[in-house]
Amino acid sequence: MRVPLNEAPVVSRARARAAEILSGEPELHEHASRTARRAAELAQRIPGSRATDVVAAAWLHDIGYATPLRRTGFHPLDGALLLMGEDWPERIVRLVAHHSHAALEAPFYGVGHHLGVIEVVTGIDADILTSADLGGGAGDPTPSVAERLEAMRIEEERAGIVPADVRSERYAALLAAHQRVEGLV
């Protein structure tokens, strides 16, 4: 008998760990929940996806924003560092570390060399996580992908860390990943 995706041990563990880490961050927890829900919908519909890895990573992708976990100030790496220390499966760590084309921004946070030692996951699973992340924005109703990208642009422009051309390249890569996924469902 096959275990339902949301009851798979690694997904249950990820959901519980995200709830624990993000307990003081209700918007982040809601975003993780929406992202995981969308990742599960997509992964179950797209052949070739490793659904349990993608959904577990969706639950955990933004844990690095939690204040107690901040080590480098770059949330994808901070989350991945915690997961490595807790002996999570390597592929989930890699998905979290590189979610949403993090490697494009990492050098501007001074962590490009650190992130670079973690192998990138490419292909459909990375695209599903990106698409689910874009579709899992906070708010009611859930913002569209275009609205989410615009909110990211405004926030990142305000922060002033990543140059405009790199942000544009990243947004184009995010949108392309989302469109590849949408083309498969």
VMD Tcl script that builds the backbone (N, CA, C; Angstrom):
set m [mol new atoms 555]
animate dup $m
set s [atomselect $m all]
$s set {name element resname resid chain x y z} {
  {N N MET 1 A 0.842 -1.183 0.000}
  {CA C MET 1 A 0.000 0.000 0.000}
  {C C MET 1 A 0.887 1.247 0.000}
  {N N ARG 2 A 0.551 2.177 -0.841}
  {CA C ARG 2 A 1.308 3.414 -0.978}
  {C C ARG 2 A 0.846 4.446 0.049}
  {N N VAL 3 A 1.808 5.097 0.687}
  {CA C VAL 3 A 1.517 6.129 1.685}
  {C C VAL 3 A 1.160 7.414 0.947}
  {N N PRO 4 A 0.053 8.081 1.322}
  {CA C PRO 4 A -0.263 9.368 0.697}
  {C C PRO 4 A 0.900 10.348 0.882}
  {N N LEU 5 A 1.110 11.189 -0.110}
  {CA C LEU 5 A 2.240 12.112 -0.135}
  {C C LEU 5 A 2.383 12.905 1.158}
  {N N ASN 6 A 1.298 13.477 1.641}
  {CA C ASN 6 A 1.371 14.320 2.840}
  {C C ASN 6 A 1.619 13.529 4.118}
  {N N GLU 7 A 1.523 12.196 4.025}
  {CA C GLU 7 A 1.811 11.353 5.187}
  {C C GLU 7 A 3.164 10.665 5.076}
  {N N ALA 8 A 3.876 10.891 3.981}
  {CA C ALA 8 A 5.211 10.313 3.834}
  {C C ALA 8 A 6.079 10.813 4.985}
  {N N PRO 9 A 6.920 9.959 5.556}
  {CA C PRO 9 A 7.699 10.362 6.735}
  {C C PRO 9 A 8.505 11.642 6.566}
  {N N VAL 10 A 9.189 11.825 5.441}
  {CA C VAL 10 A 10.009 13.026 5.278}
  {C C VAL 10 A 9.133 14.274 5.141}
  {N N VAL 11 A 7.965 14.148 4.551}
  {CA C VAL 11 A 7.050 15.289 4.432}
  {C C VAL 11 A 6.464 15.624 5.799}
  {N N SER 12 A 6.074 14.624 6.556}
  {CA C SER 12 A 5.540 14.863 7.911}
  {C C SER 12 A 6.600 15.515 8.793}
  {N N ARG 13 A 7.832 15.023 8.677}
  {CA C ARG 13 A 8.930 15.603 9.456}
  {C C ARG 13 A 9.162 17.056 9.054}
  {N N ALA 14 A 9.142 17.341 7.752}
  {CA C ALA 14 A 9.357 18.707 7.269}
  {C C ALA 14 A 8.241 19.632 7.736}
  {N N ARG 15 A 6.997 19.171 7.644}
  {CA C ARG 15 A 5.863 19.992 8.077}
  {C C ARG 15 A 5.988 20.330 9.565}
  {N N ALA 16 A 6.336 19.331 10.383}
  {CA C ALA 16 A 6.475 19.551 11.821}
  {C C ALA 16 A 7.649 20.484 12.128}
  {N N ARG 17 A 8.754 20.305 11.431}
  {CA C ARG 17 A 9.929 21.146 11.686}
  {C C ARG 17 A 9.669 22.587 11.259}
  {N N ALA 18 A 9.015 22.760 10.119}
  {CA C ALA 18 A 8.672 24.111 9.678}
  {C C ALA 18 A 7.729 24.781 10.683}
  {N N ALA 19 A 6.748 24.031 11.174}
  {CA C ALA 19 A 5.814 24.586 12.161}
  {C C ALA 19 A 6.556 25.021 13.423}
  {N N GLU 20 A 7.521 24.229 13.840}
  {CA C GLU 20 A 8.298 24.557 15.031}
  {C C GLU 20 A 9.158 25.804 14.806}
  {N N ILE 21 A 9.892 25.815 13.717}
  {CA C ILE 21 A 10.807 26.923 13.447}
  {C C ILE 21 A 10.056 28.224 13.172}
  {N N LEU 22 A 8.958 28.117 12.454}
  {CA C LEU 22 A 8.228 29.317 12.032}
  {C C LEU 22 A 7.054 29.655 12.958}
  {N N SER 23 A 7.018 29.073 14.141}
  {CA C SER 23 A 5.891 29.303 15.059}
  {C C SER 23 A 5.725 30.779 15.417}
  {N N GLY 24 A 6.803 31.528 15.466}
  {CA C GLY 24 A 6.721 32.954 15.770}
  {C C GLY 24 A 6.620 33.831 14.534}
  {N N GLU 25 A 6.506 33.192 13.366}
  {CA C GLU 25 A 6.445 33.904 12.086}
  {C C GLU 25 A 5.218 33.424 11.306}
  {N N PRO 26 A 4.001 33.839 11.714}
  {CA C PRO 26 A 2.793 33.278 11.095}
  {C C PRO 26 A 2.690 33.489 9.585}
  {N N GLU 27 A 3.147 34.625 9.065}
  {CA C GLU 27 A 3.084 34.836 7.612}
  {C C GLU 27 A 4.016 33.883 6.873}
  {N N LEU 28 A 5.205 33.673 7.421}
  {CA C LEU 28 A 6.137 32.732 6.800}
  {C C LEU 28 A 5.587 31.303 6.861}
  {N N HIS 29 A 4.982 30.958 7.990}
  {CA C HIS 29 A 4.411 29.618 8.104}
  {C C HIS 29 A 3.269 29.431 7.109}
  {N N GLU 30 A 2.439 30.436 6.966}
  {CA C GLU 30 A 1.341 30.356 5.988}
  {C C GLU 30 A 1.897 30.236 4.573}
  {N N HIS 31 A 2.947 30.990 4.271}
  {CA C HIS 31 A 3.579 30.891 2.959}
  {C C HIS 31 A 4.148 29.485 2.742}
  {N N ALA 32 A 4.804 28.932 3.740}
  {CA C ALA 32 A 5.348 27.573 3.615}
  {C C ALA 32 A 4.236 26.565 3.371}
  {N N SER 33 A 3.136 26.735 4.088}
  {CA C SER 33 A 1.995 25.829 3.921}
  {C C SER 33 A 1.412 25.924 2.515}
  {N N ARG 34 A 1.230 27.141 2.032}
  {CA C ARG 34 A 0.689 27.331 0.678}
  {C C ARG 34 A 1.655 26.795 -0.375}
  {N N THR 35 A 2.939 27.027 -0.160}
  {CA C THR 35 A 3.945 26.550 -1.105}
  {C C THR 35 A 3.959 25.026 -1.135}
  {N N ALA 36 A 3.897 24.400 0.027}
  {CA C ALA 36 A 3.894 22.935 0.094}
  {C C ALA 36 A 2.628 22.351 -0.543}
  {N N ARG 37 A 1.518 22.987 -0.292}
  {CA C ARG 37 A 0.250 22.522 -0.882}
  {C C ARG 37 A 0.313 22.586 -2.407}
  {N N ARG 38 A 0.817 23.699 -2.926}
  {CA C ARG 38 A 0.925 23.848 -4.379}
  {C C ARG 38 A 1.976 22.890 -4.950}
  {N N ALA 39 A 3.077 22.715 -4.257}
  {CA C ALA 39 A 4.114 21.782 -4.705}
  {C C ALA 39 A 3.554 20.359 -4.783}
  {N N ALA 40 A 2.734 19.983 -3.805}
  {CA C ALA 40 A 2.129 18.642 -3.816}
  {C C ALA 40 A 1.196 18.487 -5.006}
  {N N GLU 41 A 0.384 19.507 -5.260}
  {CA C GLU 41 A -0.531 19.451 -6.416}
  {C C GLU 41 A 0.246 19.276 -7.705}
  {N N LEU 42 A 1.297 20.060 -7.872}
  {CA C LEU 42 A 2.077 20.024 -9.103}
  {C C LEU 42 A 2.861 18.721 -9.234}
  {N N ALA 43 A 3.548 18.331 -8.170}
  {CA C ALA 43 A 4.411 17.148 -8.218}
  {C C ALA 43 A 3.620 15.873 -8.512}
  {N N GLN 44 A 2.394 15.823 -8.038}
  {CA C GLN 44 A 1.576 14.633 -8.284}
  {C C GLN 44 A 1.054 14.587 -9.722}
  {N N ARG 45 A 1.056 15.721 -10.395}
  {CA C ARG 45 A 0.533 15.794 -11.769}
  {C C ARG 45 A 1.624 15.731 -12.829}
  {N N ILE 46 A 2.870 15.941 -12.431}
  {CA C ILE 46 A 3.960 16.026 -13.405}
  {C C ILE 46 A 4.835 14.779 -13.305}
  {N N PRO 47 A 4.883 14.017 -14.379}
  {CA C PRO 47 A 5.715 12.806 -14.379}
  {C C PRO 47 A 7.194 13.138 -14.181}
  {N N GLY 48 A 7.884 12.271 -13.486}
  {CA C GLY 48 A 9.319 12.431 -13.283}
  {C C GLY 48 A 9.709 13.213 -12.051}
  {N N SER 49 A 8.738 13.762 -11.360}
  {CA C SER 49 A 9.037 14.529 -10.158}
  {C C SER 49 A 9.253 13.583 -8.971}
  {N N ARG 50 A 10.165 13.973 -8.109}
  {CA C ARG 50 A 10.361 13.247 -6.845}
  {C C ARG 50 A 9.563 14.004 -5.791}
  {N N ALA 51 A 8.286 13.680 -5.757}
  {CA C ALA 51 A 7.301 14.471 -5.014}
  {C C ALA 51 A 7.639 14.649 -3.542}
  {N N THR 52 A 8.081 13.600 -2.858}
  {CA C THR 52 A 8.339 13.762 -1.422}
  {C C THR 52 A 9.459 14.760 -1.171}
  {N N ASP 53 A 10.506 14.731 -2.006}
  {CA C ASP 53 A 11.603 15.687 -1.843}
  {C C ASP 53 A 11.123 17.117 -2.078}
  {N N VAL 54 A 10.334 17.300 -3.128}
  {CA C VAL 54 A 9.869 18.648 -3.476}
  {C C VAL 54 A 8.951 19.204 -2.394}
  {N N VAL 55 A 8.033 18.396 -1.910}
  {CA C VAL 55 A 7.087 18.884 -0.902}
  {C C VAL 55 A 7.804 19.140 0.427}
  {N N ALA 56 A 8.714 18.267 0.802}
  {CA C ALA 56 A 9.480 18.512 2.035}
  {C C ALA 56 A 10.280 19.813 1.900}
  {N N ALA 57 A 10.924 20.003 0.756}
  {CA C ALA 57 A 11.690 21.245 0.537}
  {C C ALA 57 A 10.778 22.463 0.543}
  {N N ALA 58 A 9.570 22.313 0.018}
  {CA C ALA 58 A 8.616 23.431 0.020}
  {C C ALA 58 A 8.272 23.846 1.448}
  {N N TRP 59 A 8.077 22.879 2.316}
  {CA C TRP 59 A 7.805 23.218 3.720}
  {C C TRP 59 A 8.983 23.972 4.338}
  {N N LEU 60 A 10.199 23.597 3.951}
  {CA C LEU 60 A 11.404 24.085 4.623}
  {C C LEU 60 A 12.120 25.236 3.911}
  {N N HIS 61 A 11.674 25.609 2.716}
  {CA C HIS 61 A 12.471 26.509 1.878}
  {C C HIS 61 A 12.768 27.868 2.495}
  {N N ASP 62 A 11.928 28.397 3.340}
  {CA C ASP 62 A 12.152 29.737 3.909}
  {C C ASP 62 A 12.453 29.730 5.408}
  {N N ILE 63 A 12.804 28.580 5.972}
  {CA C ILE 63 A 13.097 28.548 7.409}
  {C C ILE 63 A 14.289 29.431 7.763}
  {N N GLY 64 A 15.168 29.677 6.808}
  {CA C GLY 64 A 16.341 30.513 7.059}
  {C C GLY 64 A 16.019 31.961 7.361}
  {N N TYR 65 A 14.775 32.363 7.134}
  {CA C TYR 65 A 14.349 33.713 7.515}
  {C C TYR 65 A 14.120 33.832 9.025}
  {N N ALA 66 A 13.899 32.715 9.710}
  {CA C ALA 66 A 13.626 32.752 11.147}
  {C C ALA 66 A 14.841 33.313 11.883}
  {N N THR 67 A 14.620 34.288 12.706}
  {CA C THR 67 A 15.701 34.996 13.389}
  {C C THR 67 A 16.703 34.071 14.078}
  {N N PRO 68 A 16.272 33.050 14.803}
  {CA C PRO 68 A 17.265 32.209 15.488}
  {C C PRO 68 A 18.201 31.444 14.539}
  {N N LEU 69 A 17.819 31.303 13.287}
  {CA C LEU 69 A 18.637 30.535 12.342}
  {C C LEU 69 A 19.598 31.403 11.539}
  {N N ARG 70 A 19.482 32.699 11.636}
  {CA C ARG 70 A 20.303 33.588 10.811}
  {C C ARG 70 A 21.771 33.473 11.201}
  {N N ARG 71 A 22.537 32.947 10.248}
  {CA C ARG 71 A 23.980 32.824 10.450}
  {C C ARG 71 A 24.719 33.665 9.423}
  {N N THR 72 A 24.264 33.621 8.180}
  {CA C THR 72 A 24.938 34.349 7.107}
  {C C THR 72 A 24.147 35.559 6.644}
  {N N GLY 73 A 22.846 35.595 6.940}
  {CA C GLY 73 A 21.977 36.654 6.448}
  {C C GLY 73 A 21.381 36.348 5.084}
  {N N PHE 74 A 21.696 35.175 4.529}
  {CA C PHE 74 A 21.151 34.745 3.238}
  {C C PHE 74 A 20.274 33.526 3.514}
  {N N HIS 75 A 18.956 33.727 3.482}
  {CA C HIS 75 A 18.040 32.715 4.011}
  {C C HIS 75 A 18.134 31.345 3.357}
  {N N PRO 76 A 18.375 31.223 2.028}
  {CA C PRO 76 A 18.481 29.865 1.475}
  {C C PRO 76 A 19.652 29.083 2.098}
  {N N LEU 77 A 20.781 29.755 2.285}
  {CA C LEU 77 A 21.946 29.100 2.875}
  {C C LEU 77 A 21.734 28.841 4.359}
  {N N ASP 78 A 21.163 29.802 5.071}
  {CA C ASP 78 A 20.921 29.607 6.501}
  {C C ASP 78 A 19.999 28.412 6.752}
  {N N GLY 79 A 18.964 28.284 5.939}
  {CA C GLY 79 A 18.073 27.127 6.072}
  {C C GLY 79 A 18.799 25.835 5.756}
  {N N ALA 80 A 19.589 25.832 4.691}
  {CA C ALA 80 A 20.319 24.623 4.297}
  {C C ALA 80 A 21.339 24.217 5.364}
  {N N LEU 81 A 21.994 25.193 5.975}
  {CA C LEU 81 A 22.967 24.875 7.022}
  {C C LEU 81 A 22.301 24.172 8.200}
  {N N LEU 82 A 21.136 24.652 8.602}
  {CA C LEU 82 A 20.410 23.981 9.679}
  {C C LEU 82 A 20.063 22.550 9.270}
  {N N LEU 83 A 19.544 22.394 8.063}
  {CA C LEU 83 A 19.135 21.060 7.606}
  {C C LEU 83 A 20.321 20.103 7.527}
  {N N MET 84 A 21.473 20.601 7.095}
  {CA C MET 84 A 22.673 19.750 7.073}
  {C C MET 84 A 23.010 19.280 8.483}
  {N N GLY 85 A 22.936 20.193 9.428}
  {CA C GLY 85 A 23.239 19.859 10.816}
  {C C GLY 85 A 22.256 18.883 11.426}
  {N N GLU 86 A 21.061 18.824 10.868}
  {CA C GLU 86 A 20.032 17.906 11.369}
  {C C GLU 86 A 19.949 16.640 10.526}
  {N N ASP 87 A 20.894 16.475 9.617}
  {CA C ASP 87 A 21.012 15.249 8.819}
  {C C ASP 87 A 19.792 14.964 7.940}
  {N N TRP 88 A 19.291 16.020 7.301}
  {CA C TRP 88 A 18.204 15.851 6.335}
  {C C TRP 88 A 18.776 15.249 5.061}
  {N N PRO 89 A 17.940 14.599 4.250}
  {CA C PRO 89 A 18.437 14.059 2.979}
  {C C PRO 89 A 19.100 15.148 2.133}
  {N N GLU 90 A 20.219 14.781 1.524}
  {CA C GLU 90 A 21.023 15.746 0.771}
  {C C GLU 90 A 20.212 16.481 -0.297}
  {N N ARG 91 A 19.341 15.775 -0.987}
  {CA C ARG 91 A 18.599 16.407 -2.080}
  {C C ARG 91 A 17.667 17.505 -1.560}
  {N N ILE 92 A 17.081 17.308 -0.412}
  {CA C ILE 92 A 16.208 18.323 0.191}
  {C C ILE 92 A 17.052 19.538 0.595}
  {N N VAL 93 A 18.209 19.295 1.180}
  {CA C VAL 93 A 19.122 20.385 1.539}
  {C C VAL 93 A 19.482 21.188 0.289}
  {N N ARG 94 A 19.792 20.492 -0.785}
  {CA C ARG 94 A 20.179 21.154 -2.036}
  {C C ARG 94 A 19.028 21.971 -2.613}
  {N N LEU 95 A 17.817 21.427 -2.567}
  {CA C LEU 95 A 16.651 22.176 -3.064}
  {C C LEU 95 A 16.433 23.449 -2.251}
  {N N VAL 96 A 16.548 23.354 -0.941}
  {CA C VAL 96 A 16.376 24.529 -0.082}
  {C C VAL 96 A 17.486 25.543 -0.342}
  {N N ALA 97 A 18.720 25.086 -0.426}
  {CA C ALA 97 A 19.860 25.986 -0.605}
  {C C ALA 97 A 19.764 26.790 -1.895}
  {N N HIS 98 A 19.254 26.153 -2.930}
  {CA C HIS 98 A 19.257 26.789 -4.242}
  {C C HIS 98 A 17.869 27.190 -4.732}
  {N N HIS 99 A 16.880 27.193 -3.832}
  {CA C HIS 99 A 15.534 27.501 -4.317}
  {C C HIS 99 A 15.471 28.903 -4.914}
  {N N SER 100 A 14.637 29.001 -5.935}
  {CA C SER 100 A 14.372 30.275 -6.606}
  {C C SER 100 A 15.630 30.975 -7.115}
  {N N HIS 101 A 16.541 30.170 -7.666}
  {CA C HIS 101 A 17.755 30.702 -8.306}
  {C C HIS 101 A 18.597 31.539 -7.348}
  {N N ALA 102 A 18.761 31.013 -6.140}
  {CA C ALA 102 A 19.516 31.713 -5.102}
  {C C ALA 102 A 20.954 32.017 -5.504}
  {N N ALA 103 A 21.538 31.173 -6.346}
  {CA C ALA 103 A 22.948 31.373 -6.716}
  {C C ALA 103 A 23.187 32.707 -7.412}
  {N N LEU 104 A 22.165 33.257 -8.039}
  {CA C LEU 104 A 22.332 34.555 -8.701}
  {C C LEU 104 A 22.526 35.684 -7.686}
  {N N GLU 105 A 21.914 35.552 -6.540}
  {CA C GLU 105 A 21.995 36.608 -5.522}
  {C C GLU 105 A 23.104 36.392 -4.494}
  {N N ALA 106 A 23.485 35.149 -4.283}
  {CA C ALA 106 A 24.421 34.809 -3.203}
  {C C ALA 106 A 25.704 35.646 -3.189}
  {N N PRO 107 A 26.335 35.907 -4.344}
  {CA C PRO 107 A 27.580 36.697 -4.291}
  {C C PRO 107 A 27.404 38.083 -3.670}
  {N N PHE 108 A 26.237 38.659 -3.808}
  {CA C PHE 108 A 26.001 40.012 -3.300}
  {C C PHE 108 A 25.749 40.021 -1.791}
  {N N TYR 109 A 25.515 38.829 -1.237}
  {CA C TYR 109 A 25.391 38.666 0.204}
  {C C TYR 109 A 26.709 38.169 0.804}
  {N N GLY 110 A 27.708 38.008 -0.049}
  {CA C GLY 110 A 29.011 37.551 0.406}
  {C C GLY 110 A 29.088 36.063 0.695}
  {N N VAL 111 A 28.169 35.290 0.147}
  {CA C VAL 111 A 28.138 33.851 0.449}
  {C C VAL 111 A 28.167 32.987 -0.811}
  {N N GLY 112 A 28.506 33.575 -1.934}
  {CA C GLY 112 A 28.529 32.811 -3.173}
  {C C GLY 112 A 29.425 31.594 -3.098}
  {N N HIS 113 A 30.591 31.752 -2.478}
  {CA C HIS 113 A 31.520 30.629 -2.354}
  {C C HIS 113 A 30.966 29.539 -1.446}
  {N N HIS 114 A 30.252 29.917 -0.398}
  {CA C HIS 114 A 29.655 28.926 0.508}
  {C C HIS 114 A 28.525 28.171 -0.184}
  {N N LEU 115 A 27.649 28.907 -0.839}
  {CA C LEU 115 A 26.533 28.269 -1.541}
  {C C LEU 115 A 27.058 27.400 -2.681}
  {N N GLY 116 A 28.150 27.824 -3.279}
  {CA C GLY 116 A 28.722 27.105 -4.404}
  {C C GLY 116 A 29.184 25.697 -4.093}
  {N N VAL 117 A 29.425 25.381 -2.830}
  {CA C VAL 117 A 29.850 24.017 -2.494}
  {C C VAL 117 A 28.674 23.061 -2.364}
  {N N ILE 118 A 27.460 23.599 -2.401}
  {CA C ILE 118 A 26.257 22.767 -2.364}
  {C C ILE 118 A 25.772 22.619 -3.799}
  {N N GLU 119 A 25.708 21.387 -4.258}
  {CA C GLU 119 A 25.330 21.125 -5.646}
  {C C GLU 119 A 23.899 21.575 -5.930}
  {N N VAL 120 A 23.723 22.179 -7.085}
  {CA C VAL 120 A 22.413 22.675 -7.520}
  {C C VAL 120 A 21.550 21.506 -7.995}
  {N N VAL 121 A 20.282 21.555 -7.659}
  {CA C VAL 121 A 19.300 20.636 -8.242}
  {C C VAL 121 A 18.663 21.381 -9.404}
  {N N THR 122 A 18.720 20.786 -10.584}
  {CA C THR 122 A 18.093 21.390 -11.756}
  {C C THR 122 A 16.949 20.492 -12.197}
  {N N GLY 123 A 16.209 20.951 -13.172}
  {CA C GLY 123 A 15.148 20.122 -13.732}
  {C C GLY 123 A 13.800 20.388 -13.106}
  {N N ILE 124 A 12.923 19.442 -13.303}
  {CA C ILE 124 A 11.512 19.634 -12.962}
  {C C ILE 124 A 11.283 19.890 -11.479}
  {N N ASP 125 A 12.029 19.224 -10.606}
  {CA C ASP 125 A 11.793 19.437 -9.177}
  {C C ASP 125 A 12.143 20.856 -8.745}
  {N N ALA 126 A 13.248 21.386 -9.253}
  {CA C ALA 126 A 13.604 22.781 -8.945}
  {C C ALA 126 A 12.551 23.727 -9.513}
  {N N ASP 127 A 12.067 23.417 -10.717}
  {CA C ASP 127 A 11.029 24.255 -11.331}
  {C C ASP 127 A 9.722 24.199 -10.541}
  {N N ILE 128 A 9.349 23.016 -10.076}
  {CA C ILE 128 A 8.119 22.892 -9.281}
  {C C ILE 128 A 8.239 23.713 -8.007}
  {N N LEU 129 A 9.372 23.615 -7.322}
  {CA C LEU 129 A 9.552 24.389 -6.088}
  {C C LEU 129 A 9.473 25.885 -6.378}
  {N N THR 130 A 10.091 26.331 -7.457}
  {CA C THR 130 A 10.042 27.746 -7.833}
  {C C THR 130 A 8.612 28.181 -8.121}
  {N N SER 131 A 7.907 27.399 -8.921}
  {CA C SER 131 A 6.531 27.743 -9.278}
  {C C SER 131 A 5.634 27.769 -8.041}
  {N N ALA 132 A 5.801 26.779 -7.185}
  {CA C ALA 132 A 4.992 26.725 -5.961}
  {C C ALA 132 A 5.308 27.903 -5.044}
  {N N ASP 133 A 6.579 28.271 -4.953}
  {CA C ASP 133 A 6.992 29.416 -4.143}
  {C C ASP 133 A 6.361 30.701 -4.670}
  {N N LEU 134 A 6.393 30.870 -5.991}
  {CA C LEU 134 A 5.775 32.062 -6.591}
  {C C LEU 134 A 4.266 32.074 -6.388}
  {N N GLY 135 A 3.645 30.914 -6.390}
  {CA C GLY 135 A 2.189 30.825 -6.238}
  {C C GLY 135 A 1.721 30.744 -4.803}
  {N N GLY 136 A 2.663 30.792 -3.851}
  {CA C GLY 136 A 2.300 30.628 -2.448}
  {C C GLY 136 A 2.429 31.890 -1.628}
  {N N GLY 137 A 2.224 33.022 -2.258}
  {CA C GLY 137 A 2.356 34.301 -1.544}
  {C C GLY 137 A 1.355 34.454 -0.414}
  {N N ALA 138 A 1.706 35.280 0.551}
  {CA C ALA 138 A 0.831 35.541 1.689}
  {C C ALA 138 A -0.259 36.529 1.302}
  {N N GLY 139 A -1.386 36.405 1.939}
  {CA C GLY 139 A -2.485 37.330 1.706}
  {C C GLY 139 A -3.736 36.600 1.268}
  {N N ASP 140 A -4.837 37.310 1.340}
  {CA C ASP 140 A -6.111 36.739 0.930}
  {C C ASP 140 A -6.823 37.763 0.066}
  {N N PRO 141 A -6.991 37.512 -1.194}
  {CA C PRO 141 A -6.644 36.271 -1.891}
  {C C PRO 141 A -5.147 36.158 -2.117}
  {N N THR 142 A -4.711 34.946 -2.436}
  {CA C THR 142 A -3.307 34.711 -2.739}
  {C C THR 142 A -2.909 35.559 -3.945}
  {N N PRO 143 A -1.798 36.280 -3.844}
  {CA C PRO 143 A -1.379 37.125 -4.973}
  {C C PRO 143 A -1.050 36.290 -6.214}
  {N N SER 144 A -1.236 36.889 -7.373}
  {CA C SER 144 A -0.858 36.223 -8.621}
  {C C SER 144 A 0.668 36.161 -8.701}
  {N N VAL 145 A 1.167 35.371 -9.629}
  {CA C VAL 145 A 2.614 35.290 -9.830}
  {C C VAL 145 A 3.173 36.667 -10.202}
  {N N ALA 146 A 2.485 37.388 -11.063}
  {CA C ALA 146 A 2.943 38.734 -11.442}
  {C C ALA 146 A 2.988 39.653 -10.224}
  {N N GLU 147 A 1.970 39.591 -9.364}
  {CA C GLU 147 A 1.949 40.416 -8.153}
  {C C GLU 147 A 3.074 40.009 -7.201}
  {N N ARG 148 A 3.321 38.723 -7.094}
  {CA C ARG 148 A 4.384 38.225 -6.220}
  {C C ARG 148 A 5.753 38.697 -6.718}
  {N N LEU 149 A 5.989 38.595 -8.023}
  {CA C LEU 149 A 7.248 39.070 -8.576}
  {C C LEU 149 A 7.419 40.574 -8.363}
  {N N GLU 150 A 6.344 41.319 -8.515}
  {CA C GLU 150 A 6.409 42.769 -8.300}
  {C C GLU 150 A 6.711 43.094 -6.835}
  {N N ALA 151 A 6.092 42.384 -5.910}
  {CA C ALA 151 A 6.365 42.594 -4.487}
  {C C ALA 151 A 7.822 42.255 -4.165}
  {N N MET 152 A 8.329 41.182 -4.755}
  {CA C MET 152 A 9.734 40.821 -4.565}
  {C C MET 152 A 10.641 41.925 -5.113}
  {N N ARG 153 A 10.311 42.431 -6.291}
  {CA C ARG 153 A 11.114 43.482 -6.913}
  {C C ARG 153 A 11.183 44.714 -6.014}
  {N N ILE 154 A 10.048 45.126 -5.498}
  {CA C ILE 154 A 9.992 46.312 -4.632}
  {C C ILE 154 A 10.817 46.102 -3.374}
  {N N GLU 155 A 10.637 44.951 -2.727}
  {CA C GLU 155 A 11.370 44.654 -1.491}
  {C C GLU 155 A 12.877 44.581 -1.753}
  {N N GLU 156 A 13.262 43.900 -2.827}
  {CA C GLU 156 A 14.684 43.736 -3.111}
  {C C GLU 156 A 15.320 45.044 -3.587}
  {N N GLU 157 A 14.550 45.854 -4.279}
  {CA C GLU 157 A 15.040 47.177 -4.696}
  {C C GLU 157 A 15.265 48.048 -3.463}
  {N N ARG 158 A 14.330 47.981 -2.535}
  {CA C ARG 158 A 14.451 48.744 -1.295}
  {C C ARG 158 A 15.684 48.308 -0.502}
  {N N ALA 159 A 15.947 47.006 -0.461}
  {CA C ALA 159 A 17.104 46.494 0.273}
  {C C ALA 159 A 18.412 46.952 -0.369}
  {N N GLY 160 A 18.409 47.075 -1.688}
  {CA C GLY 160 A 19.564 47.611 -2.390}
  {C C GLY 160 A 20.816 46.746 -2.375}
  {N N ILE 161 A 20.674 45.459 -2.174}
  {CA C ILE 161 A 21.841 44.578 -2.094}
  {C C ILE 161 A 22.215 44.023 -3.466}
  {N N VAL 162 A 21.204 43.595 -4.217}
  {CA C VAL 162 A 21.433 42.942 -5.506}
  {C C VAL 162 A 21.209 43.961 -6.620}
  {N N PRO 163 A 22.166 44.084 -7.548}
  {CA C PRO 163 A 22.017 45.040 -8.654}
  {C C PRO 163 A 20.793 44.733 -9.524}
  {N N ALA 164 A 20.259 45.766 -10.136}
  {CA C ALA 164 A 19.035 45.650 -10.937}
  {C C ALA 164 A 19.165 44.636 -12.058}
  {N N ASP 165 A 20.306 44.584 -12.727}
  {CA C ASP 165 A 20.445 43.630 -13.837}
  {C C ASP 165 A 20.414 42.189 -13.353}
  {N N VAL 166 A 20.962 41.926 -12.183}
  {CA C VAL 166 A 20.944 40.567 -11.619}
  {C C VAL 166 A 19.535 40.223 -11.158}
  {N N ARG 167 A 18.847 41.190 -10.551}
  {CA C ARG 167 A 17.450 40.946 -10.163}
  {C C ARG 167 A 16.616 40.629 -11.391}
  {N N SER 168 A 16.801 41.376 -12.460}
  {CA C SER 168 A 16.050 41.130 -13.704}
  {C C SER 168 A 16.332 39.738 -14.253}
  {N N GLU 169 A 17.593 39.345 -14.231}
  {CA C GLU 169 A 17.962 38.006 -14.698}
  {C C GLU 169 A 17.283 36.929 -13.840}
  {N N ARG 170 A 17.277 37.152 -12.531}
  {CA C ARG 170 A 16.644 36.188 -11.625}
  {C C ARG 170 A 15.144 36.133 -11.859}
  {N N TYR 171 A 14.489 37.266 -11.977}
  {CA C TYR 171 A 13.034 37.269 -12.193}
  {C C TYR 171 A 12.684 36.576 -13.496}
  {N N ALA 172 A 13.505 36.780 -14.534}
  {CA C ALA 172 A 13.270 36.093 -15.813}
  {C C ALA 172 A 13.424 34.584 -15.637}
  {N N ALA 173 A 14.412 34.162 -14.856}
  {CA C ALA 173 A 14.610 32.733 -14.610}
  {C C ALA 173 A 13.451 32.153 -13.787}
  {N N LEU 174 A 12.981 32.902 -12.808}
  {CA C LEU 174 A 11.841 32.454 -11.998}
  {C C LEU 174 A 10.598 32.293 -12.869}
  {N N LEU 175 A 10.326 33.289 -13.678}
  {CA C LEU 175 A 9.158 33.248 -14.547}
  {C C LEU 175 A 9.267 32.108 -15.558}
  {N N ALA 176 A 10.450 31.887 -16.103}
  {CA C ALA 176 A 10.651 30.793 -17.060}
  {C C ALA 176 A 10.399 29.439 -16.399}
  {N N ALA 177 A 10.869 29.261 -15.169}
  {CA C ALA 177 A 10.623 28.005 -14.443}
  {C C ALA 177 A 9.125 27.811 -14.228}
  {N N HIS 178 A 8.455 28.875 -13.803}
  {CA C HIS 178 A 7.009 28.805 -13.584}
  {C C HIS 178 A 6.284 28.440 -14.885}
  {N N GLN 179 A 6.691 29.057 -15.983}
  {CA C GLN 179 A 6.040 28.793 -17.262}
  {C C GLN 179 A 6.301 27.364 -17.743}
  {N N ARG 180 A 7.484 26.827 -17.478}
  {CA C ARG 180 A 7.759 25.427 -17.839}
  {C C ARG 180 A 6.823 24.496 -17.081}
  {N N VAL 181 A 6.625 24.772 -15.811}
  {CA C VAL 181 A 5.723 23.943 -14.989}
  {C C VAL 181 A 4.291 24.078 -15.501}
  {N N GLU 182 A 3.858 25.298 -15.723}
  {CA C GLU 182 A 2.483 25.518 -16.197}
  {C C GLU 182 A 2.242 24.826 -17.539}
  {N N GLY 183 A 3.284 24.726 -18.343}
  {CA C GLY 183 A 3.166 24.041 -19.625}
  {C C GLY 183 A 3.004 22.539 -19.501}
  {N N LEU 184 A 3.294 22.001 -18.324}
  {CA C LEU 184 A 3.189 20.553 -18.097}
  {C C LEU 184 A 1.909 20.131 -17.388}
  {N N VAL 185 A 1.205 21.093 -16.809}
  {CA C VAL 185 A -0.020 20.723 -16.065}
  {C C VAL 185 A -1.269 21.040 -16.842}
}
mol reanalyze $m
mol bondsrecalc $m
mol representation Tube
mol addrep $m
